[in-house]
């Protein structure tokens, strides 16, 4: 199916969801969901809640000990764990725990859901408010270009770093730790549906694992090159872009970060080698030769056994 058609269908689905929410909102608009709260608190709260995923919740569902009006001055702050226990549990393991509160990313009453159409751009904007350098680099990447075009499979911050359990790259459990980063990238770059739909080179993970770098990484040598060593962290560009770290004119610098004394030997070395005529003709010839040779050898062994059995019967 044409990519523009897929994008149009996606937009139509979100428009349908919006209409449903708006319809529900018309029915509940005049209901007294918020009790006596609005006698003191601004109507802006009600307006904000009316376009929030929490629009059907009562104030007391989040704010406990508020039953009495006027309520005590010292009251406990709202907790998200009563409805989102697993999310909060993951967040408590995050590097952001005790540094950020839920509402600093999701908002207070006008709670943001990042699963809406355009949510991936909202994620980038939220993360960039603290991580400005990373955000600016990411905005120049091919991943962000895909998001602006409406490609739902294009990754944003949380696709690589997780949503709530965001760990330091130094943690072995982090999806962007040296040993796990190839598997994180493989979620898209080893996915045949994604690679075929968007014309992305396939089998990037499987070919990396068979390379010198991949073999050493999975033997425990964490200082060997992984995906981000060559493709950068956030400013990931296609090899055809002159600013890309893997553009032919920049390979000496990129490879030279590790191979300083062998820069001149590394310009034409392929990392993702596939046994295809158009990718690596030499590897393709060797592969075909060995397939034919081993098949012929197996046939000759079988023929030898058959002839030997016939001779013994005589």
Number of C-alpha atoms within 10 A of each C-alpha: 6 7 13 12 10 14 15 11 12 15 15 12 13 14 13 11 13 14 12 11 16 13 11 14 16 11 9 13 13 8 10 11 16 15 12 14 20 13 10 9 10 10 12 12 15 19 14 16 20 21 17 19 14 17 21 14 13 14 19 15 13 17 15 13 13 16 14 8 10 10 11 11 6 7 11 11 10 14 15 14 12 11 11 10 12 12 14 19 13 15 21 15 13 18 14 15 16 9 7 11 12 15 13 9 16 15 14 15 20 20 18 18 15 13 10 12 16 15 15 23 17 18 19 20 17 17 16 17 11 10 12 13 11 16 19 15 15 22 20 14 17 17 19 23 15 16 19 15 12 21 18 16 13 18 17 23 20 15 15 16 18 16 14 20 20 22 20 16 15 10 11 13 13 20 22 24 18 22 22 18 17 23 16 20 20 17 13 19 20 20 16 13 12 17 16 11 11 12 9 15 13 20 17 22 22 18 16 18 18 14 16 12 19 22 14 16 20 13 10 10 14 14 13 17 18 20 20 16 16 16 18 16 14 21 21 22 21 14 15 10 11 13 14 21 23 22 17 15 14 16 20 21 15 23 21 16 13 14 14 12 8 12 16 13 11 14 17 10 9 11 15 18 18 18 16 14 11 8 13 14 13 11 15 16 14 12 14 12 12 11 12 12 12 11 11 12 12 12 12 12 11 12 12 11 12 11 11 11 11 9 9 7 6 5
